[in-house]
């Protein structure tokens, strides 16, 4: 039984290293542009706006109850 668990674990590790199969090359290109390319400033500005607008997401909310 341990052999089967090892095989499953290795298969998951291999797939994880290969990347998400649901992403197409076009999807990967957009993600690259958002995180390191020409869209990085727009992405950061939107992220900052979301963090400022949502106290829980922005880490400003405190649980006082």
N, C-alpha and C positions, 0 to 999 in steps of 0.2 A: 504494500500500500504506500509506503514512503516513496517508492520510485515514481508512482503516478503523481504524487504531490510535487515532487521535484520537477517533473516534466512540465506540469502546468505552470509552476512558478517561472521556469526558464522561458516558456512560451510567452507569458505575460511580459517578462523583462525584455524579450526580443521585440515584441510589438511596441512596447513603450519607447524603446530606443529608436524604432523606425519612424515614430511620429504618429499622429492621429490619422487613421486612414479615411476619416470622413472629410478631411481637408483636401481640397483640390489644389493644384499649382496656383491657380488664380487667388484662392483663399490665402495661401501662404504668402503670396506677393503682397496682398493687402496688409496682412499682419506685419510683414517686414517693414512696409511703408509707415504703418502706425507706430511701431516701436523703435525704429532706427532711421527711418527715411524722411521723406518730405512732409508726411502727415503728423510727425511727432509733436510739433507745437500745437496743432489743432487738437490732437488727442489729449495732451496734457492740460490744455485750457478747459476742455470739456470735463475731464476727470476732476480738476480743481473745483469747477462749478458744482458738480455733483456732490463732492465732499463738503462744500460750504453749505449747500442746500439741505443736506440730510445729516442732522446731528448724530444719529446712531452710526451711520456709515463713516462720518468724519471723525468719530471718536470723541465727540463733544458731549454726548449724552451720558448722564449719570443716573444710576438706579438708586433713588432716595427712598423708595417705598420699603 
